Amino acid sequence: MASLRDVQTKIGAVKKTKQITKAMNMVASAKLRNAQSRIERFKPYAKKFDEMLGDLASGADESVHPLLAKREQKKTIGIVVVTSDRGLCGSFNANIIKESLKLARAKKAEGLDVKFFCVGKRGRDAIVKSGFEVVVQYRDVMAHFDFSLASKLGNELINGFLDGTLDEVVLCYGEFVNMIKQLPVMQEILPISREAKAEVVAGSGKDYIYEPSVEGLLAELLPRYVKVQVYRGMLDTSASEHAARMTSMENATHSCNDLINSLTLLYNKTRQAAITTDLMDIVSGAEALKG
């Protein structure tokens, strides 16, 4: 049986761990409110943007803009992986990485060359260890980012698609559903699917008048659409990261409480056993003196 000092030391260590997990839970909660506010402000813009672009793209031919053109023979696929820079958020990053690697292996089995564009340190480290090529990486950016980062990455993806370096681009990120649920999502962003955009606007029943021509507007809006999707993925991942960390730290705090209770019970049992042993020694000594 462990000594009283050993048990006390373990209880003290677990209490310190509990203080850390509780503090991290509070920090994650504060950051989550800010991340939720950002994505809630952005979603109406993204939704309206999708509606307008859907109306434009549904009536346009693929030859209008090269970002709409699907290629018969694909050689290279670009996978954009958006994860967090820090850990301690449960299986959140692992789920995104797992799905992106699953897609990469499937495309590689089809004979395609796979190139990764990584946003976030956790995803980058995992992809490098897996042996796939990482052509672009942004680390230590998820704590403070804005649309300029999404615009920069979007330009790299668009240029790669236009010059033939990339034939397809898929975005992998963590979608924020609620505090408990964060789902890994894979979304094809290049080439831009006219069918998908048409489904968005199918039930709107709105008739738009465009000035200048549809072709001129698409030339401006299609590149922005790619950047908007990348930025939305980054916002979703940021909110999901903090929600997952908050839940993970809350579970860790509960585990610390359970462990403290268990160790306290062990301490009491050990202390009682020591007292009983001392009493038996005293009684035995007294009996020996009587004899």
Backbone torsions as a table, in degrees:
resi	resn	phi	psi	omega
1	MET	NA	141.1	-178.5
2	ALA	-66.1	150.1	178.9
3	SER	-74.3	161.9	179.6
4	LEU	-60.5	-38.5	-179.2
5	ARG	-65.6	-39.8	179.1
6	ASP	-63.7	-42.8	-179.6
7	VAL	-66.6	-41.4	177.3
8	GLN	-61.2	-40.9	178.7
9	THR	-62.1	-42.6	179.3
10	LYS	-65.0	-41.5	178.9
11	ILE	-62.3	-42.5	177.9
12	GLY	-62.3	-40.8	-179.7
13	ALA	-65.3	-42.1	-179.6
14	VAL	-66.9	-37.0	177.9
15	LYS	-63.4	-39.9	177.4
16	LYS	-65.6	-40.4	176.8
17	THR	-62.3	-39.6	178.6
18	LYS	-61.8	-39.9	178.0
19	GLN	-62.3	-39.7	-179.4
20	ILE	-67.4	-48.1	-178.6
21	THR	-64.4	-36.5	178.7
22	LYS	-67.1	-40.3	177.9
23	ALA	-65.8	-41.4	178.9
24	MET	-65.7	-34.0	176.7
25	ASN	-63.1	-42.6	-179.6
26	MET	-67.7	-39.8	178.2
27	VAL	-64.5	-44.5	179.5
28	ALA	-63.0	-36.2	178.9
29	SER	-64.4	-41.9	178.8
30	ALA	-66.2	-42.7	179.3
31	LYS	-68.2	-33.0	179.4
32	LEU	-64.2	-41.1	179.1
33	ARG	-58.9	-41.3	179.4
34	ASN	-67.7	-42.7	-179.6
35	ALA	-66.1	-40.2	177.2
36	GLN	-62.9	-40.4	179.6
37	SER	-62.5	-40.7	-179.9
38	ARG	-64.2	-45.9	-175.6
39	ILE	-73.6	-31.8	177.1
40	GLU	-68.1	-33.3	176.7
41	ARG	-73.2	-29.5	-174.7
42	PHE	-85.7	-30.1	-173.8
43	LYS	-59.8	-42.3	178.1
44	PRO	-60.0	-39.1	177.5
45	TYR	-63.8	-45.9	-178.7
46	ALA	-63.4	-39.5	-179.3
47	LYS	-65.9	-45.7	179.9
48	LYS	-67.0	-35.8	177.3
49	PHE	-62.5	-43.5	178.7
50	ASP	-62.0	-41.1	-179.6
51	GLU	-62.3	-48.2	-178.1
52	MET	-66.0	-43.6	-179.9
53	LEU	-67.2	-34.9	178.2
54	GLY	-62.9	-41.1	178.3
55	ASP	-65.3	-38.8	179.1
56	LEU	-68.7	-50.6	-172.8
57	ALA	-70.9	-29.1	-176.7
58	SER	-65.2	-28.7	-178.8
59	GLY	-101.3	4.8	-177.3
60	ALA	-104.1	151.1	177.3
61	ASP	-85.2	155.3	-179.1
62	GLU	-61.1	-26.6	-178.3
63	SER	-73.6	-10.7	-178.7
64	VAL	-64.6	-39.6	-178.9
65	HIS	-146.1	138.0	-177.3
66	PRO	-63.8	-21.3	179.6
67	LEU	-73.7	-12.1	176.4
68	LEU	-92.2	-13.8	-171.8
69	ALA	-79.7	123.4	174.0
70	LYS	-88.9	138.2	-176.2
71	ARG	-97.7	132.9	-177.8
72	GLU	-66.6	-44.6	-180.0
73	GLN	-107.5	114.0	-180.0
74	LYS	-101.9	134.4	179.1
75	LYS	-114.5	-35.6	-173.8
76	THR	-133.9	136.7	175.1
77	ILE	-119.5	136.1	175.5
78	GLY	-104.5	129.8	179.8
79	ILE	-115.4	118.7	178.2
80	VAL	-95.0	116.9	-178.4
81	VAL	-109.7	120.5	179.5
82	VAL	-111.9	113.1	178.0
83	THR	-130.3	-175.6	177.6
84	SER	-88.2	166.2	175.4
85	ASP	-87.7	-24.1	-176.5
86	ARG	-115.7	159.8	179.3
87	GLY	-97.4	-146.2	-179.8
88	LEU	58.8	37.1	176.6
89	CYS	-130.9	39.2	176.4
90	GLY	66.5	-140.1	-177.1
91	SER	-95.3	14.3	-175.4
92	PHE	-57.5	-55.7	-179.7
93	ASN	-65.7	-39.3	-178.0
94	ALA	-61.0	-37.0	-179.7
95	ASN	-67.0	-41.8	178.4
96	ILE	-65.2	-45.5	-179.5
97	ILE	-62.9	-40.8	-179.5
98	LYS	-61.2	-46.0	-179.3
99	GLU	-67.4	-39.4	-179.3
100	SER	-68.0	-39.9	177.9
101	LEU	-69.2	-34.5	176.7
102	LYS	-62.3	-43.4	177.1
103	LEU	-65.1	-42.5	-178.5
104	ALA	-61.8	-43.6	179.9
105	ARG	-67.1	-36.4	178.0
106	ALA	-65.8	-42.8	179.0
107	LYS	-68.5	-36.3	178.0
108	LYS	-65.5	-36.5	177.5
109	ALA	-65.6	-26.3	176.9
110	GLU	-81.0	-3.9	178.8
111	GLY	95.5	10.1	-179.6
112	LEU	-90.3	148.2	173.5
113	ASP	-84.7	132.1	-175.0
114	VAL	-109.7	128.3	176.0
115	LYS	-125.0	134.6	-177.0
116	PHE	-104.5	141.9	172.0
117	PHE	-119.4	110.2	-170.2
118	CYS	-107.4	128.9	171.8
119	VAL	-117.0	114.3	-175.9
120	GLY	112.0	136.3	-175.0
121	LYS	-68.1	-40.0	-175.9
122	ARG	-62.4	-44.9	178.8
123	GLY	-66.9	-41.7	180.0
124	ARG	-60.0	-47.2	-178.7
125	ASP	-61.8	-41.3	-179.0
126	ALA	-68.4	-40.1	-179.6
127	ILE	-66.9	-40.3	178.5
128	VAL	-61.7	-42.3	179.4
129	LYS	-65.8	-28.8	-178.6
130	SER	-74.5	-16.5	177.5
131	GLY	98.8	-4.4	178.7
132	PHE	-80.2	158.8	-177.2
133	GLU	-80.4	129.1	174.7
134	VAL	-108.0	109.3	-175.3
135	VAL	-90.2	-29.3	179.3
136	VAL	-137.6	136.2	179.5
137	GLN	-141.8	137.9	174.6
138	TYR	-125.6	111.2	-179.4
139	ARG	-111.9	153.4	178.6
140	ASP	55.5	43.5	-179.5
141	VAL	-120.9	-14.9	-172.4
142	MET	-73.0	-19.0	178.4
143	ALA	-72.9	-34.4	-179.1
144	HIS	-142.1	103.6	177.5
145	PHE	-142.5	159.5	176.3
146	ASP	-140.8	-170.4	-175.2
147	PHE	-65.5	-22.5	-179.0
148	SER	-62.2	-35.6	177.8
149	LEU	-66.9	-44.3	177.8
150	ALA	-64.0	-36.2	178.7
151	SER	-65.9	-41.3	179.2
152	LYS	-64.3	-46.9	178.4
153	LEU	-66.6	-39.6	178.3
154	GLY	-60.4	-40.4	177.3
155	ASN	-62.7	-39.5	178.5
156	GLU	-64.6	-39.9	178.2
157	LEU	-67.7	-44.1	-179.6
158	ILE	-64.0	-45.2	179.1
159	ASN	-62.2	-40.2	177.8
160	GLY	-64.4	-36.6	178.8
161	PHE	-71.4	-40.6	-177.5
162	LEU	-70.7	-35.8	-179.3
163	ASP	-87.9	4.3	175.6
164	GLY	87.0	1.6	177.7
165	THR	-68.3	-33.9	178.1
166	LEU	-121.5	137.1	177.5
167	ASP	-105.6	-15.1	-179.7
168	GLU	-158.2	145.4	178.3
169	VAL	-133.1	129.0	179.7
170	VAL	-121.1	133.9	179.4
171	LEU	-101.9	126.2	177.8
172	CYS	-116.2	122.7	-178.4
173	TYR	-151.8	174.4	178.8
174	GLY	-101.1	113.7	-178.5
175	GLU	-80.7	129.7	178.4
176	PHE	-84.6	109.8	178.3
177	VAL	-93.8	-52.9	175.1
178	ASN	-160.1	-170.0	-176.6
179	MET	-62.5	-30.4	-175.3
180	ILE	-97.3	-30.1	-170.1
181	LYS	-113.8	120.5	173.4
182	GLN	-132.8	120.6	-171.7
183	LEU	-108.8	137.2	171.8
184	PRO	-72.3	129.6	-176.2
185	VAL	-122.9	138.6	174.0
186	MET	-117.9	121.0	-175.1
187	GLN	-129.8	125.9	176.7
188	GLU	-79.1	120.6	-178.1
189	ILE	-109.9	-16.5	175.0
190	LEU	-142.9	131.9	-4.1
191	PRO	-68.3	155.2	-178.8
192	ILE	-73.6	122.8	-176.3
193	SER	-79.0	118.2	177.1
194	ARG	-69.2	-33.2	-179.7
195	GLU	-64.7	-43.6	-179.3
196	ALA	-64.3	-41.2	-179.9
197	LYS	-69.1	-32.4	179.5
198	ALA	-67.5	-34.9	179.0
199	GLU	-64.5	-33.7	-179.3
200	VAL	-64.2	-41.4	-174.1
201	VAL	-95.0	-1.8	-172.9
202	ALA	-58.0	-37.9	-176.5
203	GLY	-96.9	6.8	-175.4
204	SER	-76.7	-34.7	178.3
205	GLY	66.2	23.1	-178.0
206	LYS	-103.6	142.8	178.8
207	ASP	-112.7	118.2	-176.9
208	TYR	-100.5	147.8	171.1
209	ILE	-112.1	124.2	-172.3
210	TYR	-109.9	140.1	176.0
211	GLU	-144.7	117.9	6.9
212	PRO	-77.4	-141.7	-174.3
213	SER	-71.4	163.6	176.8
214	VAL	-59.8	-40.5	-179.2
215	GLU	-61.9	-42.1	179.9
216	GLY	-66.4	-38.7	178.6
217	LEU	-68.3	-40.4	179.4
218	LEU	-62.7	-36.4	179.0
219	ALA	-61.4	-28.8	178.7
220	GLU	-89.6	-37.7	-170.9
221	LEU	-85.5	-33.7	-176.9
222	LEU	-62.6	-45.7	175.3
223	PRO	-62.0	-36.8	178.4
224	ARG	-66.7	-33.8	178.6
225	TYR	-59.0	-43.4	179.1
226	VAL	-60.8	-43.8	-179.5
227	LYS	-67.1	-37.9	178.4
228	VAL	-63.2	-41.8	179.5
229	GLN	-65.8	-40.2	177.9
230	VAL	-64.0	-43.9	-179.7
231	TYR	-65.4	-39.7	177.9
232	ARG	-62.8	-40.1	177.4
233	GLY	-63.0	-38.2	178.3
234	MET	-68.0	-41.0	178.2
235	LEU	-65.1	-43.3	178.6
236	ASP	-62.0	-44.1	-179.5
237	THR	-64.3	-39.6	179.7
238	SER	-62.4	-47.2	178.7
239	ALA	-65.3	-40.5	179.8
240	SER	-64.6	-38.5	179.3
241	GLU	-59.7	-48.8	-177.3
242	HIS	-68.0	-36.5	177.6
243	ALA	-66.1	-42.1	179.0
244	ALA	-66.3	-39.7	178.8
245	ARG	-67.9	-38.9	178.5
246	MET	-61.0	-46.0	178.8
247	THR	-65.1	-42.2	-179.4
248	SER	-63.6	-42.9	179.7
249	MET	-70.2	-32.6	176.2
250	GLU	-65.6	-42.2	176.7
251	ASN	-64.8	-38.4	178.9
252	ALA	-65.3	-37.9	178.0
253	THR	-64.4	-41.9	177.1
254	HIS	-63.4	-38.7	178.4
255	SER	-64.9	-37.4	176.8
256	CYS	-63.7	-41.2	177.4
257	ASN	-61.0	-44.1	179.1
258	ASP	-63.3	-40.9	-179.3
259	LEU	-68.1	-38.8	177.9
260	ILE	-62.8	-42.6	178.1
261	ASN	-62.5	-41.5	179.6
262	SER	-65.7	-43.1	179.5
263	LEU	-69.0	-35.4	177.3
264	THR	-63.7	-41.0	176.4
265	LEU	-62.7	-42.1	177.7
266	LEU	-63.8	-39.3	178.4
267	TYR	-62.2	-44.4	-180.0
268	ASN	-64.6	-40.7	178.3
269	LYS	-64.5	-42.5	179.9
270	THR	-65.1	-41.3	179.2
271	ARG	-65.3	-42.1	179.1
272	GLN	-64.9	-38.1	178.4
273	ALA	-65.0	-38.8	178.6
274	ALA	-66.2	-40.9	178.7
275	ILE	-64.3	-42.5	179.6
276	THR	-62.0	-41.3	178.9
277	THR	-63.8	-41.5	178.9
278	ASP	-63.8	-41.5	178.9
279	LEU	-63.7	-40.3	178.9
280	MET	-64.5	-37.0	177.8
281	ASP	-65.9	-40.7	179.6
282	ILE	-64.6	-46.2	179.8
283	VAL	-63.5	-41.6	178.8
284	SER	-63.3	-38.8	178.7
285	GLY	-66.1	-41.1	179.2
286	ALA	-64.4	-42.4	177.3
287	GLU	-63.8	-35.9	179.6
288	ALA	-67.6	-37.2	177.9
289	LEU	-67.2	-36.4	177.6
290	LYS	-64.9	-39.0	-179.8
291	GLY	-68.6	NA	NA
